[in-house]
């Protein structure tokens, strides 16, 4: 397992007006290197113990925030980025922390309706140590804070000090670095000792309870009420009201013999059964089938249990000729009744648990007709008739729609959204391979070509084309190791051998042209079946589930990105085309669906004021429509870059062009408020991409030979990359962060040729964060007016797990956790950890292990970040706000049970009486609720792209009937909103 290490206090980054809205990409986090003894006379080798955290990838993939590690073994960091509208998670509850016995949930005020902390002017001259009473009656009434332009001293910044500021008082000046004395930084043992000495009297817990032992005994917090803060408006949502049926729903168990694993075959069997026996044996009922083991009817069938014989023609042989017929036995047995009364009670808020069985029945009923018309993939349906576009290398995108029935405050709603995904083009295999390799098919294949073809074709279904109307289908299992002309097989019991080429010529009159290519192996591996590529065609409708390359991703994004008005029109057209009023299954079950978008009351929250350095012409800023720029502003805390170099991997960029770009970038960094040397340590170095590791290490050694005798470090590496750089970016970041320990900033060659002031300004913001600076801060945070943050020491966590791409069966999943490291929530530290393949629960939040000397030792990501917070602020958090990304609704209870327990154990390991309040919020970006302006022509209701305004929040009508959830459009330049669900308060 890969351990992770905390990083120290990177500055908060900032969105600028011209920044792109594309996705971000986070990278590897660098472990510290072993400290080498310094010797006179030059660099002695070895990296520095200096870590970094990489930010989102803007032009190339962006930046690493330089941070200080706090010990622990090396690790690899990986993350995701991107702009999305987030759906606000349900708030589960907020209240005082409880002992290990269990969390409690008092009444919950809304986050945005919290009472602001009163403005106070009293100043406490120094921080009060934990465990000792302070001058005031309440330990946390006036905690110290870091001045915004200062940060905790690190090995790279020797002139940084801490200026304690009490809670409730505003900071005085941001124009110059303070010079007050900094209290000595405690050692980890001192920190742990003081934390364990601290005694905080827990508030009285409500009578509810002990921590539930299972999800069945846990309840998410109920909605405390609707919000009222902000400007009210009306938006439209892609939810369509569903009238609840009044029929009795019955569930039957289905057993098909012989058993088959294909849902398609199962559906074909049941479809044939309904056609044969609906009138005579099924009481004229039209059942809905889930493709597996369950059948649903609107009313009872005229039997409790019955077995049917169903003949089915094998469609694999295609049309024409005599096709094989197979007989199936189908047993149908009554299993249960789905109670719609309880569903109605739940929708009215009179029952806590959602009756999942009833919801599942209605969802299956509404999926029956589109399943027969389109190609189902998960909850979506695709068809080439809805739109298809080539993606390159034998792939194409199919258009489709997502459909799901959801319980909401207005009742049941059908959520419909547009969708696109990649399919394999129904090409002759020869044409597919030609596109895949992008080379002349007359040439012999190399070993690399053979591996690429085998990887792309394995598992794909093909049909033969050399037998007239008999288009039998096979699934590819591999490629032959020999060329077609070398293949032979026995044709009789005497094992008389005949070549594949001769067999096809004599049997089918087909002359194989590409005899130098291998054959396809189809069927099972025990019995070899050879098919020449040129007699096979790929069957239409096979989704491509493996990883797309950069060009294919770019092509797919062009297809999926739509203006809001266009997307709304397509959704309405899809609903009209599906004609639910004419759906025989919907009519059978009495389901009626509206064809109009739902109008919902929303609120637009005001933008926060931002603080910049007092030396700039504009000292603060109010974003307009979610955007602002750096004109006339200076970073609130500019970082220092005293030594830097540039390596150019783009062969088309001349040395003088690269030098001019670096000069412009350095000038912009100085203009923005940084201390930045105007000349590199060595001249710009040009290199080939295939020598990235060799060049990086050689250049680093050369630079350190100059810097180390002077007691200096390399602060920044600027890298110029080709526009299409493949794996170069990832390799470069891995080497810089895990081998060399240096901060790097990558720039694409297209931006180097056309130097834009806005572009270099954005890059300067990234660099400043990476080297320990801060770009901006919230004015309300400086004035102690952030609800649920400023009233007491609060730490904000963010956590996510990145899983390997489909097809990567052995790669680990990567868990990442970040946490705020100052009282103004502008600086964050990050930890990462590798864990089991596709494991969603974060395993290293809390852990214990046995040490031969110390005995049982506790640790984990939460504990390390809590200790880091204390070291940075001299305060122990009394409130934890934990934002969890990437959790599906089916995993809510599981994640909450495991990870909330880990958080509480981590807190308890720091002291027996340490039980801070915990608010656990799940954030979902990959949901399918889309919010549209009520009037697309109202310029006061939309931004320049036609999206709803940033700050728009919806907490009614389309939200959960009882639980605390909401939708939030958190920032501009995105085409969806975020969904937040509060899991525990």
URRAVEN-V989898 format. One line per field, one symbol per residue. burial: + if it has 9 or more other C-alpha atoms within 8 Angstrom, else -. A space follows every 10 residues. Layout:
BEGIN
burial->???
END
This chain:
BEGIN
burial->-+++++++++ +++--+---- --++++++++ +++------- -+++-+++++ ++++++++-+ ++++++++++ --++++++++ ++++++++++ ++++++++-+ -+++++-+-+ --++-++--- ---+--+--+ --------+- ++++++++++ +++------+ ++++++++++ +--+---+-- ---------- ++-++++++- -+--+----- +---+----+ ++++------ ---+++++++ ++++---+++ ++++++---- -----+++++ -+++--+++- -++-+++++- +--+++++-+ +--------+ ++-+--++-- --+----+++ ++++---+++ -++++++++- +---+--++- ++++++-+++ +--+++---+ +++--+++-- ++++++++++ ++++++++++ ++++++++++ ++++++++++ -+++++---- --------++ --++--++-+ +++++----+ ++++++++++ --+++-+-++ -----+-+++ +-+++--+-+ -+--+-++++ +++----+-+ +++++++++- -+-------- -++-++--+- --+++-++-+ ++-+++---+ --+-++++++ +++---++++ +++++-++++ ++++-+-++- +++--+++-+ --++++++++ ++++++++++ +-+---+++- ++++++++++ -++++++--+ ---+-+++-- -++-+++--+ +-+++++++- ---+++++++ ++-----++- ++++++++++ +++++++++- ++--+---++ ++++++++++ ++++++++++ ++++++++++ ++++++++++ ++++------ -+++++++++ ++++++++++ +++++-+-+- -+--++++-- ------++++ ++++++++++ ++++++++++ +++++++--- -++-++++++ ++++++++++ +-++++++++ +++++---++ +++--+---- +++--+++++ ++++++-+++ ++++++++++ ++-+++++++ +++++
END
